[in-house]
Amino acid sequence: MEIVQDLDADDGWMLLLDGVPNSYLNLADPTHLEFEYQQWMARTVDLHRPDEEQPLYLVHIGGGACAFPRYVAASRPGSRQLVAEYNAELIALIRTVFGIRTGPGLRIRAGDGRDVLAGQHSASADVVVRDAFVGPVVPPHLTTTEFITDVTRVLRPGGLYLANVTDGPPLSLARAEVATARATFPHVALVSESPVLKGRRYGNLMLAASSAPLPTTDLARLLARSVAPTRVLEGADLERFAAGAVVTTDDAPLVPPAPPPHLIR
Protein backbone atom coordinates (compact mmCIF):
# COMPACT_ATOMS: atom_id res chain seq x y z
CA MET A 1 0.00 0.00 0.00
CA GLU A 2 1.31 3.41 -0.97
CA ILE A 3 -0.21 6.89 -0.66
CA VAL A 4 1.03 9.62 -3.00
CA GLN A 5 0.09 13.30 -2.91
CA ASP A 6 -1.20 14.93 -6.08
CA LEU A 7 1.36 17.63 -6.91
CA ASP A 8 -1.33 19.63 -8.72
CA ALA A 9 -3.83 19.58 -5.85
CA ASP A 10 -2.90 20.11 -2.20
CA ASP A 11 -5.90 18.09 -1.03
CA GLY A 12 -5.56 15.30 -3.60
CA TRP A 13 -4.15 11.90 -2.66
CA MET A 14 -3.75 8.68 -4.65
CA LEU A 15 -3.82 5.24 -3.04
CA LEU A 16 -1.84 2.57 -4.89
CA LEU A 17 -2.15 -1.14 -4.17
CA ASP A 18 0.60 -3.35 -5.59
CA GLY A 19 1.68 -0.37 -7.65
CA VAL A 20 -1.75 0.00 -9.31
CA PRO A 21 -3.84 3.21 -8.80
CA ASN A 22 -6.77 2.15 -6.61
CA SER A 23 -8.41 5.26 -5.21
CA TYR A 24 -8.13 9.03 -5.45
CA LEU A 25 -9.46 11.29 -2.71
CA ASN A 26 -9.83 15.04 -2.64
CA LEU A 27 -10.06 15.63 1.09
CA ALA A 28 -11.58 19.09 0.60
CA ASP A 29 -14.25 17.95 -1.85
CA PRO A 30 -15.91 14.54 -1.32
CA THR A 31 -17.92 14.97 -4.52
CA HIS A 32 -14.74 15.01 -6.63
CA LEU A 33 -14.33 11.74 -8.53
CA GLU A 34 -11.02 11.54 -10.35
CA PHE A 35 -11.53 8.20 -12.11
CA GLU A 36 -13.82 8.30 -15.12
CA TYR A 37 -15.51 4.99 -14.35
CA GLN A 38 -16.60 6.41 -10.98
CA GLN A 39 -17.97 9.46 -12.76
CA TRP A 40 -19.99 7.10 -14.99
CA MET A 41 -21.27 5.30 -11.90
CA ALA A 42 -22.26 8.55 -10.22
CA ARG A 43 -24.18 9.75 -13.26
CA THR A 44 -25.91 6.39 -13.63
CA VAL A 45 -27.06 6.37 -9.99
CA ASP A 46 -28.25 9.96 -10.23
CA LEU A 47 -30.19 9.28 -13.44
CA HIS A 48 -31.61 5.97 -12.25
CA ARG A 49 -32.77 7.50 -8.96
CA PRO A 50 -33.19 11.20 -9.87
CA ASP A 51 -34.75 12.30 -6.55
CA GLU A 52 -31.53 13.42 -4.87
CA GLU A 53 -33.39 14.12 -1.62
CA GLN A 54 -34.26 10.44 -1.31
CA PRO A 55 -31.65 8.54 0.71
CA LEU A 56 -30.37 5.26 -0.72
CA TYR A 57 -28.92 2.07 0.71
CA LEU A 58 -25.78 0.94 -1.10
CA VAL A 59 -23.65 -2.17 -0.71
CA HIS A 60 -20.10 -1.76 -1.99
CA ILE A 61 -18.13 -4.91 -2.80
CA GLY A 62 -14.60 -3.55 -2.55
CA GLY A 63 -13.91 -0.26 -0.83
CA GLY A 64 -10.41 1.02 -1.46
CA ALA A 65 -10.20 4.47 0.12
CA CYS A 66 -14.01 4.88 -0.05
CA ALA A 67 -13.98 7.53 -2.79
CA PHE A 68 -17.39 6.54 -4.17
CA PRO A 69 -19.04 6.10 -0.74
CA ARG A 70 -17.80 9.61 0.15
CA TYR A 71 -19.45 10.95 -3.01
CA VAL A 72 -22.76 9.27 -2.17
CA ALA A 73 -22.68 10.51 1.43
CA ALA A 74 -22.14 14.08 0.23
CA SER A 75 -24.61 14.05 -2.65
CA ARG A 76 -27.33 11.93 -1.00
CA PRO A 77 -27.59 13.01 2.64
CA GLY A 78 -29.11 10.39 4.89
CA SER A 79 -28.06 7.46 2.73
CA ARG A 80 -26.81 4.29 4.40
CA GLN A 81 -23.85 2.39 3.02
CA LEU A 82 -22.04 -0.86 3.73
CA VAL A 83 -18.53 -1.34 2.39
CA ALA A 84 -17.05 -4.85 2.20
CA GLU A 85 -13.26 -4.65 2.05
CA TYR A 86 -11.12 -7.80 2.15
CA ASN A 87 -7.94 -6.03 3.26
CA ALA A 88 -8.20 -5.26 6.98
CA GLU A 89 -4.88 -3.38 6.91
CA LEU A 90 -6.28 -1.09 4.23
CA ILE A 91 -9.31 -0.32 6.39
CA ALA A 92 -7.01 0.68 9.26
CA LEU A 93 -4.90 2.80 6.90
CA ILE A 94 -7.76 4.86 5.44
CA ARG A 95 -9.17 5.46 8.91
CA THR A 96 -5.81 6.71 10.15
CA VAL A 97 -4.57 8.67 7.14
CA PHE A 98 -7.79 9.91 5.54
CA GLY A 99 -9.94 10.13 8.66
CA ILE A 100 -12.65 7.87 7.23
CA ARG A 101 -15.17 7.52 10.01
CA THR A 102 -17.88 4.89 10.34
CA GLY A 103 -21.30 5.34 11.87
CA PRO A 104 -24.98 4.84 11.07
CA GLY A 105 -24.45 6.14 7.52
CA LEU A 106 -21.28 4.20 6.70
CA ARG A 107 -20.20 0.78 7.87
CA ILE A 108 -17.01 -0.92 6.74
CA ARG A 109 -16.79 -4.66 7.21
CA ALA A 110 -13.58 -6.63 6.77
CA GLY A 111 -14.14 -9.80 4.78
CA ASP A 112 -14.74 -11.33 1.38
CA GLY A 113 -17.31 -9.30 -0.52
CA ARG A 114 -19.34 -12.32 -1.52
CA ASP A 115 -19.62 -13.49 2.08
CA VAL A 116 -20.71 -10.02 3.19
CA LEU A 117 -23.27 -9.87 0.39
CA ALA A 118 -24.66 -13.26 1.41
CA GLY A 119 -25.37 -11.85 4.86
CA GLN A 120 -27.60 -9.05 3.51
CA HIS A 121 -31.38 -9.26 3.70
CA SER A 122 -33.28 -9.93 0.49
CA ALA A 123 -34.65 -6.85 -1.30
CA SER A 124 -32.74 -4.54 1.04
CA ALA A 125 -30.40 -2.51 -1.20
CA ASP A 126 -31.04 0.17 -3.79
CA VAL A 127 -27.60 -0.17 -5.37
CA VAL A 128 -24.87 -2.82 -5.31
CA VAL A 129 -21.47 -1.66 -6.52
CA ARG A 130 -18.71 -4.14 -7.35
CA ASP A 131 -15.30 -2.49 -7.44
CA ALA A 132 -13.05 -5.19 -6.02
CA PHE A 133 -9.62 -6.12 -7.31
CA VAL A 134 -6.62 -8.25 -6.45
CA GLY A 135 -3.89 -6.21 -8.08
CA PRO A 136 -5.31 -5.16 -11.47
CA VAL A 137 -7.85 -8.00 -11.86
CA VAL A 138 -11.32 -8.76 -10.47
CA PRO A 139 -11.46 -11.94 -8.34
CA PRO A 140 -13.18 -14.56 -10.55
CA HIS A 141 -15.69 -15.57 -7.86
CA LEU A 142 -17.15 -12.04 -8.08
CA THR A 143 -18.02 -12.45 -11.76
CA THR A 144 -20.07 -15.66 -11.84
CA THR A 145 -23.75 -16.45 -12.24
CA GLU A 146 -24.00 -17.44 -8.59
CA PHE A 147 -22.63 -14.06 -7.50
CA ILE A 148 -24.97 -12.18 -9.85
CA THR A 149 -27.91 -14.23 -8.58
CA ASP A 150 -27.16 -13.12 -5.02
CA VAL A 151 -26.88 -9.52 -6.20
CA THR A 152 -30.42 -9.76 -7.60
CA ARG A 153 -31.62 -11.26 -4.32
CA VAL A 154 -30.22 -8.35 -2.30
CA LEU A 155 -31.47 -5.61 -4.65
CA ARG A 156 -34.91 -4.14 -4.24
CA PRO A 157 -37.21 -4.27 -7.29
CA GLY A 158 -35.77 -1.85 -9.81
CA GLY A 159 -32.47 -1.71 -7.93
CA LEU A 160 -29.19 -1.03 -9.71
CA TYR A 161 -26.06 -3.16 -10.07
CA LEU A 162 -22.83 -1.44 -11.13
CA ALA A 163 -19.53 -3.20 -11.79
CA ASN A 164 -16.09 -1.88 -12.64
CA VAL A 165 -14.51 -4.12 -15.26
CA THR A 166 -10.93 -3.78 -16.49
CA ASP A 167 -10.02 -5.51 -19.73
CA GLY A 168 -8.15 -5.21 -22.97
CA PRO A 169 -8.05 -6.88 -26.38
CA PRO A 170 -9.83 -9.19 -27.15
CA LEU A 171 -12.17 -8.13 -24.28
CA SER A 172 -12.96 -11.73 -23.34
CA LEU A 173 -13.55 -10.83 -19.69
CA ALA A 174 -15.89 -7.93 -20.47
CA ARG A 175 -17.86 -10.04 -22.96
CA ALA A 176 -18.26 -12.82 -20.41
CA GLU A 177 -19.37 -10.37 -17.71
CA VAL A 178 -21.99 -8.95 -20.08
CA ALA A 179 -23.21 -12.42 -21.08
CA THR A 180 -23.45 -13.48 -17.42
CA ALA A 181 -25.35 -10.34 -16.40
CA ARG A 182 -27.72 -10.64 -19.38
CA ALA A 183 -28.55 -14.20 -18.33
CA THR A 184 -30.00 -12.84 -15.07
CA PHE A 185 -30.93 -9.17 -15.54
CA PRO A 186 -33.46 -8.06 -18.20
CA HIS A 187 -31.74 -4.68 -18.63
CA VAL A 188 -27.97 -4.43 -19.09
CA ALA A 189 -25.69 -1.73 -20.50
CA LEU A 190 -21.95 -1.26 -20.88
CA VAL A 191 -20.09 2.05 -20.81
CA SER A 192 -16.52 2.79 -21.84
CA GLU A 193 -14.33 4.92 -24.03
CA SER A 194 -14.58 4.06 -27.71
CA PRO A 195 -10.97 2.80 -28.08
CA VAL A 196 -11.54 0.32 -25.25
CA LEU A 197 -14.87 -0.93 -26.64
CA LYS A 198 -13.25 -1.36 -30.05
CA GLY A 199 -10.52 -3.52 -28.51
CA ARG A 200 -7.71 -1.12 -29.25
CA ARG A 201 -6.41 -0.66 -25.71
CA TYR A 202 -6.72 -1.75 -22.09
CA GLY A 203 -9.06 0.25 -19.83
CA ASN A 204 -12.08 0.45 -17.57
CA LEU A 205 -15.62 -0.49 -18.54
CA MET A 206 -18.71 0.04 -16.40
CA LEU A 207 -21.41 -2.59 -16.46
CA ALA A 208 -24.89 -1.50 -15.34
CA ALA A 209 -27.81 -3.87 -14.81
CA SER A 210 -31.31 -3.71 -13.35
CA SER A 211 -34.73 -5.32 -13.37
CA ALA A 212 -36.01 -1.89 -14.48
CA PRO A 213 -35.11 0.02 -17.66
CA LEU A 214 -31.80 1.84 -17.42
CA PRO A 215 -31.46 5.58 -18.17
CA THR A 216 -29.23 4.87 -21.15
CA THR A 217 -30.49 7.65 -23.42
CA ASP A 218 -29.87 10.38 -20.86
CA LEU A 219 -26.59 8.76 -19.84
CA ALA A 220 -25.37 8.65 -23.44
CA ARG A 221 -26.30 12.31 -23.86
CA LEU A 222 -24.30 13.28 -20.78
CA LEU A 223 -21.28 11.19 -21.71
CA ALA A 224 -21.25 12.63 -25.22
CA ARG A 225 -19.91 15.80 -23.61
CA SER A 226 -16.89 13.95 -22.17
CA VAL A 227 -13.42 14.93 -23.28
CA ALA A 228 -12.71 11.35 -24.37
CA PRO A 229 -15.23 9.71 -26.75
CA THR A 230 -17.44 7.54 -24.53
CA ARG A 231 -20.19 5.17 -25.63
CA VAL A 232 -23.11 3.35 -24.04
CA LEU A 233 -23.82 -0.11 -25.46
CA GLU A 234 -27.25 -1.69 -25.00
CA GLY A 235 -29.79 -3.76 -26.87
CA ALA A 236 -28.66 -5.16 -30.22
CA ASP A 237 -25.26 -3.45 -29.98
CA LEU A 238 -24.58 -5.10 -26.64
CA GLU A 239 -25.83 -8.44 -27.92
CA ARG A 240 -23.33 -8.26 -30.79
CA PHE A 241 -20.59 -7.27 -28.35
CA ALA A 242 -21.21 -10.36 -26.19
CA ALA A 243 -21.89 -12.77 -29.07
CA GLY A 244 -20.25 -16.12 -28.42
CA ALA A 245 -19.26 -15.29 -24.84
CA VAL A 246 -19.73 -18.03 -22.25
CA VAL A 247 -21.82 -17.44 -19.13
CA THR A 248 -19.53 -18.11 -16.19
CA THR A 249 -20.31 -20.16 -13.09
CA ASP A 250 -18.53 -21.05 -9.87
CA ASP A 251 -17.59 -24.39 -11.42
CA ALA A 252 -16.27 -22.72 -14.56
CA PRO A 253 -15.13 -19.15 -13.81
CA LEU A 254 -13.31 -17.13 -16.41
CA VAL A 255 -9.65 -16.72 -15.54
CA PRO A 256 -8.76 -13.04 -15.97
CA PRO A 257 -6.25 -12.38 -18.75
CA ALA A 258 -2.82 -11.08 -17.84
CA PRO A 259 -2.86 -7.27 -17.63
CA PRO A 260 -0.45 -5.17 -19.68
CA PRO A 261 3.10 -5.02 -18.25
CA HIS A 262 2.79 -1.30 -17.40
CA LEU A 263 0.09 -2.15 -14.83
CA ILE A 264 2.41 -4.48 -12.94
CA ARG A 265 5.12 -3.11 -10.68
N, C-alpha and C positions, 0 to 999 in steps of 0.2 A: 504494500500500500504506500502510495506517495501522494503528497498534496503540493501543488505548485500554484504560486500566485500568478494571476493574469497581469502582465506588465502594462497592459493598456487600460486596466480597470482596477483601482485600488481595492474594491470590494469583491473582485472576481477571483474565484479559486477553482482549480481543476483537480479532481480526484482521479488518480490512475491506479488501476489494479493490474498487476502483472505487466506493467508498461503500456496498457491500453486505456485510453480516455474512458472513464466510466460515468462521471457526473461533473457538472459545472454548477456552482452556486454563486449568485450575486447576493452577498449578505445584506446589502442595503435594499434590494428589490426582489422579493420572493416571487414576483410574477415574471421575472426575466427567465426565459428558457433559451439557453444557448444552442442546444442541439435541435436540428430541424425536425427530427422524428418526434421529439417532445412537443414542438410547436404544432405538428400535425395532430397529435393526440389531443392537445388542448382545444384546438379548433373543432375537432370531431365531437368531443364531450360537450362543448358549448353549443354546437349546432343540434346535437341529438337531444340535449336537455336545455333548451334555450332560456328557461326561467332561472336566471342567475340568483334569484333570491331563495330558490328552493334548495335546501341542503341535500347532499348526496352521501351515500355510503359506498366507499371504494375499497376494494381489496387489491393490494399491490403484491404481485409475486416477483420479488426482487426489489431491493430498495436503494442500493447505492448510498448516495448522500442525501436522499429524499428530495431531490430537486422538484420532481413532479408533485409529490404530496404537498410541498410548500406552496406550489402554484395553486393547487386546489384549495388549500386552507385560506389563502389570501383572496382568491376570486370567488369562492363559494363559502362565505362565513356560515358556521354551524354544521358544516359537513363532518362526518365521521370517517376515519380511515384506519385501515389495518395494513401494516407493511410486514411482509414475511421476508426476512433476510437470513440467508444460510450462514453468513460469516459473522460470528459473534464479536470478533475483534473489530470488524468494521463498524458494528453498531456502537461499540464503546468509543471508537475514534471519532465518529461524527457527533456524538454527544459531547465529547470533550473539546474538540477543535471548533466545530461549527455551532455548538450550543443548541443542537436539536433536542427539543424537550417533548416528552410524551405526556399524555393526559387523556381526558375524555374524547378529544377530537382526533388524536393520533396515538395509535399503539404500534409498537414495533416488537415483533416476536421473532426470536432466533429459532431457525429451523428450516427444513426443506419446504419450499413453497407448496408443493403438492400435498404434503401432510397438513400444513396449515389450512389450505383450501378445503381439505376433507373435513376439517373440524368446524366449518362454517354452516350455519343453518340454511336450509333450502329456501330459495326465493328471498334472500336477505340483502343482496347487493345490487346497487344500481350500475356499477362499473367494476369490471375485473381487468386489471392491467398486468400483462406479463412482460417484464423487462429484466429477466434474469440471465446471467451469463457466467460461464466458467472460462476465464480468459476472454477470447473474442467470440466464443460459440455458445449457443443456447443448449442447456442440458437436454438430451434427447427425450427424457421422460416427461418434459414439459411441452412436448409437441405432438403427443399421440392422441388417438381417438378417445382413450379412457380419460386423459386429462381434460380434453375439450368437453366430454360428457359431464364431468364434474363441474366445469365452469358453467355450463347451461343449468345445472341443478342449483347452483348458488345464486345465479342471476335472477332478478325479478323479471316478470313478463315485460318484454321490450327493453331489457337491460343491454348493456354494451360491453363487448369484449374487445380489448385492444392488445396487440402483441407487437413488440419490436423484433424484427427479423433482420439478421445481417447475412448477406449472401453475395456471391459473385458468379460470373459465368461458370456453368450454364444454368444457374439459378435453380438447381435441383431441390435445394432445401426450401426455397420460397414456394416453388410449385407444389411440393408435397404439403406444406403448411396450408396453402390455399385449398388443395383437394381435401385435406382432412377437415378443415373448417366447414367447407361446403357440404360435406357428408352429414353434418350435424345442424348447422345454422342455415335458415332459409335465405338470409341476406348477408352477403360477404363482399368486401371491397378491399383493394390493395392500393396503397399510395407510395410513390417513390419518385425520385428524379428520373427523367427520361433515359439518361445513359445507363442507369442501373436496370431499369425495366427492360431495356433493349439488350441487356447482357454484355455491355461494353466495359463495365467496371464494377468493382466491389463497393457495397454501400448498405445503407439502412433502408428497409421497407417497413411500412406500418400496415398490419392487417387489422381490419375492423370487421366485426360480425355481430349480428343481433337477430332476435326473433321478429323485430319490427323493421320496417324500411329504414335504411341509412340515409343521412342527409348528403348524399353524394353530389347532387347538382350544386348546392350551395358551397360545399367543400371544394369542388373543382373550381368554382368561380373565385373563391378566396385564394386558392393555391396558384391560380393563373397569374396572380400578381407577384409571386415569389421571384427572387432574383434568379434562382436556378429553375429551369423548366421542370415542372412537377406535374405528374399525371395521377388521375384516379381511375383505376380499372374496376369495372363491375360488369355484370351481365354477360353478354356474348364475348366481350373482350377478355374478361377474366376467365371464362370457360376455355377460350383458346390458349390463354397463358398457361393454364393448369392441365391442358390436354396430355394424357398419357401418364400423369403423375400418380403415384401409388399412395393410397390412404395409409397412414402409419398407425401401428398399434404397439402396445407394450411388448408384445412378442416379436414384433418386427419393426423397431424404430429405425428412423433414417439416421445414419451416422453423419454428423456434420462434416462437410468438406474442409480440407485444410485451408486456413485463411492465408491471404497474401503475406509474404515474408515481412513487409513493412509494419504489419500489425503484431508481430512477435518480437519481444525484446531479445 
